[in-house]
Amino acid sequence: MNNYPRMLYRPGKGPSEVWGELVDTRIVQSEAEEVKAIREGWLQDPNKACQKAHRKRLLHDKWQKFAKHWQFWITCAIGIMAIVVSYMAIK
């Protein structure tokens, strides 16, 4: 029985029809091609690919929130360094 072609998935950059997450798809025609694709990071299970894409999106959203407030974080870092230096000068 021939199980090919098969669809493989990975978190990607293009919108997909797989539960609204950004997932790339790839169709393989043989077992050798499938093994090579799996070594490159492609997944056989769309659920795992969607979970990884969801985690990737959440991490990106957190980074964007941090990046929006970069001036605040730099000011905090400078303040902490000033406190440490003045404490060291007192000792």
N, C-alpha and C positions, 0 to 999 in steps of 0.2 A: 504494500500500500504506500503510495507516494503522499507525503505530508507537505509537499512544497507546491507552490510558493507560500511563505509564511510572512507575517507582519511582525516587525520588531519596533520597540518604542524606546524613547529616552527624553528626559526633560530638554526642552529646546527653546527656540526663539520664535517659532510661528504658532499662531492660534490653531488649535486642533478641535476636532469634534469629540474628543475624549473628556467628558465631564468638565468642560470649560477651562481646563488647565493648558499651559503652553507645553505641548508635547510634539516632538518630531516623530515621524513614522518612516520606516524603511521596509521594503519588501525584498526578501532573499529567495533565491531560486534553488539553492542546494545546501546540504549540510556543511560543506566546507566554507561556504560563504557565511552561513549562520555562525559558525564557530569564530570566524574572523571578526564578524560584527560584534559578537558578545565580548570578545577581547577588547574591542574599541569602546565598550561601555553601553552598548545597546541592551535592552531588557526584553524578555519574552512576555512578561506580564504587564498589561497596561495599568493595572492598579498600582504597582510599584513605581512605574514611571510618573503617574499622576501624583503620588505621594511625594516623590522627590521634587517634582515641579512645584508643588504647593509649598514645600519647605524652602525651596529656592526663592519663590516669590515673597514669602514672609521675611526671609533674610534681607532681600532687596528692599522691601518696604521699611524695615527697621533701619537699614543703612541710610535710606533717603531721609528719614526723620532725623537721624543723627547729623547728616550733612547739612540739613536746613539750619541747624543751630550751631554751626561750627564756631561762630564768634563767642558764644556762651562757653563752649567747652575750652577754647583757648584761654579765655579770661579766667576760668576756674583753674586751669593748669598753672597759669602764671601766679595766681593767688596762692595756690598750694606750695609752689616753689618758693615764693616770698616768705611764707610762714616757716618753711623748713630752714631756709637760710637765716632768718632772724633768730630762730631757736638755736641754731648751731652757733651763731655769733654770741648769743647770751652765755652759752655753756663754755 
